[in-house]
Amino acid sequence: MTNVTIDQSKLNSAMKTALAKLDGLMAKFTEDFPASSSKEGAYDHSANRGGWTQCFYTGMLFLAYDYTKNEKYLNLAKKLV
C-alpha cells in the first residue's frame, strides 16, 4: 500500500465547499428529500418512498454533524429519520 499525504488545506477547502452545498440543500429540503435526479440543474422535492436519496441526504447531514459538531445538521437529520 502506498502512503498518501493529504494536504490539510485542500481537505479543509473541499469540506467547506461540501458543507456550503449541503447548507443550500437544507434551505430547500426541511420536510422532504431531493429527488433522485435534477431537472435543468435543480432538484425537485420527493416524498420519503424508499428511494436512495432519502438515506443519502440524511447520511450527509449526520456526517456533517460529525465533522462540524453543528447541531443544525443533527437536528434536521433526526427530524427526517
Buried (B, 14 or more C-beta within 10 A) or exposed (E): EEEEEEEEEEEEEEEEEBBEEBEEBBEEBEEBBBBEEEEEEEBEEBEBEEBEBBEEBBEBBBBBBEEEEEEEBBEBBEEBE
